[in-house]
């Protein structure tokens, strides 16, 4: 089980960010997103980013927030 890493910067969640995230999931089961200071370092903003990413990816993904990092996991079947 490998973990991919990606950074979320000042541009926030863009179409290119979502495309690169989907490409990471082609090779990895889990992806770790590091939220940089320029993207905003408060809990509400990170939770908002997490919700927005899950809406874009679909129902096969779950997220867990630890500190300033969002951990995403892809499941075989839809969760919700």
Steps between C-alpha positions, in 0.01 A plus 500: 500500500667817383419856594518784250573855608371827358498860624211745508626854453373853460297422187277269703302224331512542124418269209870422459526410870209255467653348183835446669322352803318251277832410336649431843214259572586302186829402666422528872224385732547789743598862438631748755422866428716752685320833535758777475487823701415699187179296457385585854579341831174488690286196577186626326682569174668159500164331570350699210782387271446139607125515431555664162754236397266217601216659300722514193636144531179311575365246747791253493723730704530592867706767672665542838651826621801497730655838569556675167490178300207334324526123454287357218420131453342335199265207564386233258132568557307821561489593869200728541 
